[in-house]
């Protein structure tokens, strides 16, 4: 007798999504590295940051509570709550690989920003390490996770009826990410380019994790496990 556990679900990246995700991963890595070299050990804003940050700080300077609320979705509690909601939805849909992606994406992005890049680049804003933005990395890790999980199955045609809904949900998630970036700039926690790098870290992290979870070894680990019940031994003849 055999008992079969649910499969991990279809691949996270399949068909035309794979080359796009690979290009995005490389682009994000290059962007974070180039900006990191340019802004290493910097303690003041450059011209680009001044051009973007100044109007944002001026607009939100008189409304500090609004800036806090704008940045809030990128903080720990909402990030954990959103991740848990995505994990639950994936488990209900039978997509184990999606649940793992949602569970790992934010911690991985936060670990890269706070544990590695901030200390490596050593860029500061008002004396605090700022490159890249951890809030922006976390929220864009969630945005990228949603985008990956909403990718249509390869067998679905271009006339798929759910495509507008997928686009709407992805667009809303991107909007939240932009709002968080505006909030942390208004609070004077990060320069504009810190938020750009944070978004790149979050997106690149999810692309990299998706490729790892689609490897045969990972799919076998998450996939179908067959448990065989002990077979009855034939009775000895007397």
Secondary structure, 3 states (H helix, E strand, C coil): CEEECCCCCCCCCCCCHHHHHHHHHHHHHHHHHHHHHHCCCCCCCCHHHHHHHHHHHHHHCCCHHHHHHHHHCCCHHHHHHHHHHHHHHHHHCCCHHHHHHHHHHHHHHHHHHHHHHHHHHCCEECCEECCCCHHHHHHHHHHHHHHHHCCCCCCCCCCCCCHHHHHHHHHHHHHHHHHHHHHHHHCCCCCHHHHHHHHHHHHHHHHHHHHHHCCHHHHHHHCCCEEECCCCCCCCCC
